[in-house]
Amino acid sequence: MKKKLCLFLVLFINIGLFSQSKDTIYYNSEWKITNSSKYNYYLIKENDKKNGAFTAYYKSGEIRCNFYCNEINYEDIINSKFESKFTAYSKDGNIIIEGNYENGLKTGKWIYFSDSGIKDTEEVYEKGILNGPYISYYENNKIHQKGNMLNGKKNGEWITKYYDGGLKSIYNYKDSLATPFCHLCNEYKKCKAVINNLFSKNSIQTSWICNDTLAYKQIDEGLLVTFNKETNSNFYIDIEVPWKEYDDISFEVTFKNTENSALEYGLVWNETLIETTYNQFMVTNNSEFVIYNLEDNVYMGNKFDKTESLLLGPGAENILKVSTKGNQVYYSINGDVVDTQKITNFEGSLFKIMVYNNQNLDNESIILKNFIFKDTEEYSSVENGLEPGKFEWTGSGSGFYVSNDGYIVTNYHVVENAYEVWVKCKQDGIYQKFKAEIIQKDVSNDLALIKITDAAFKSLKEIPYSILSGTAPLGSEVFSLGYPLADVIGENVKFSSGNISSLSGMYNDVTNFQMTVPVQSGNSGGPLFDKNGNVTGVVVAQLNKELYESENVNYAIKSNIVKNIVDMVPNPSFNKKKTKMKKLTQEEKISLLSDYVVMIQTF
């Protein structure tokens, strides 16, 4: 009797389970029907129910979402005719989506949250299409981005902010295409008004005119300018910039080679037609650059030189850039400064892109991809007067870690007059900025020890280099990593190499040595490495080439002097196995060491 009863119960349970399985619909993460072994969510089907309230569950049994349907489609649930309120939950029970449907289409405000319940995004729908305000948030509840959608596309002004609430950018859109004019601000409230004009045929253009409309055609990549024996020997574009009084500016153009690009091309700036004044920066396919200067119709000379920065192969791109800081002008090719000069005033408001076919070659061509013009702005004029004045660092330099908890060596003159010090460095593979304090000064040797004090800073792994106690021999190969001219050629680490050319500095200073490694403003405080990747000095100065009529005479503080200030660090964490770096190639050393070289910005 007991055996029959047990058999009956087992049969009853199996029938029940089988029945439940038939009424359970399984879905994958994209809400496509799947089988019972490969599912993320499930929904229990009740007697062929077609409308009303429904609940879907996670595989582990928690509620995934509650919703209403006028007509549910179990096989294609995404296309069911949803109605009224829709709510989705995380496994912890936090609301992650809430909004409303009308006739199967999203309507009104929809709010999205992270799994922990922090608001992420707000959107507004009209008949299933994004129409209205859009706002996204950081996890600290500050706004990340806000703007307006029209018929599912970005339109009008869109503002992006930093994690701390500071303004990052303002763009204007038309049907999700960005217009060329925008405002950009960095974390330190240094702002630029920017024209970024893409010449591609599908982009929105700013105002420009050219001398020959038959010499180019618009393609996906930009303007394809082509010369032949019947057309003009030159092509130029006049750019209309909507400002007349400039502070610090930059003007850059990206050129792309074709199979036949034996042309001379470049930029013209500071031009005024009334007084016949201009400055011209041109390059040739012979790896040469030329700088012409004309002022009040008087020829002021030129600079002609070879360069290794120019890329000549078919398909290669070259970015030519002119930047000003005060009365100093920087000319760069692909991020490398090839020349500098001083100009007493900027008279012209005209800018040109020039292409010459001086050799009268047939079927020569080049692609103009874009031009970017930037002019310094007041932060107050960008963000409605929240703070007055211009916000930019007063100085910058380089430094390097001497402990894994944030101690850094740099030059004293980098932080000498600072009331605030910030360090920009890599953490988790991305650049971040942290507040720092001056810990120790060695004025006589021009050294300083600073420490990152920001609680968000994460300790580093063991530092891969050592600081040498001896002096590198005369003629030995050395290289530097640092952040020269960061506000001109970018805030990313730069590599330079050379040799030790003297074991003493200026006036036979035995604490320094002379080297041929190029040095620019911003290199100060950066490490000088030997060929094995260990610190043999700290970059400190460049001999004034105008005053002493010198070329490439630069100095570094010897590593045995640097060790004196490093010895004050409580827990130095250098690599004690000096053979580790020897096994790496030069490229591998640079890649590894770059993460331990920082940019220092002072206010």
Summary of the structure (lengths in Angstrom):
residues: 603
radius of gyration: 31.9
end to end distance: 92.1
largest distance: 120.0
contacts: 1860
relative contact order: 0.08
helix: 11%
strand: 49%
